């Protein structure tokens, strides 16, 4: 993945800049995220507008392994970056179809905000505003 990552256990508020030492939860726990003690802004759902990219389909992954990589990439972007989007390179076959079905489910659960196919082999997922 590209982009700059925050140190484990460290989070800087994007609104006021105050450093916090909260351990991030999983993206599925986004409803219980902590707020900045200085300005009351959410510490994990604010974004810097960037895009992280990960290829989950071009190392002979099975559908099951690719879905595990998808979930891990979502958690990694949620926990260790301020990226607004995660671009998953999924290929055009069964992995892409399975990822789209998983993303539909995750959106219905409120885990991700939105997603769209950029092209036949890539999906852009909005994880933050």
Secondary structure as UniProt FT lines:
FT   TURN            8..9
FT   STRAND          11..12
FT   TURN            14..16
FT   STRAND          19..20
FT   HELIX           27..32
FT   TURN            37..39
FT   STRAND          51..55
FT   HELIX           63..80
FT   STRAND          85..89
FT   HELIX           94..109
FT   STRAND          114..119
FT   TURN            120..121
FT   STRAND          122..126
//
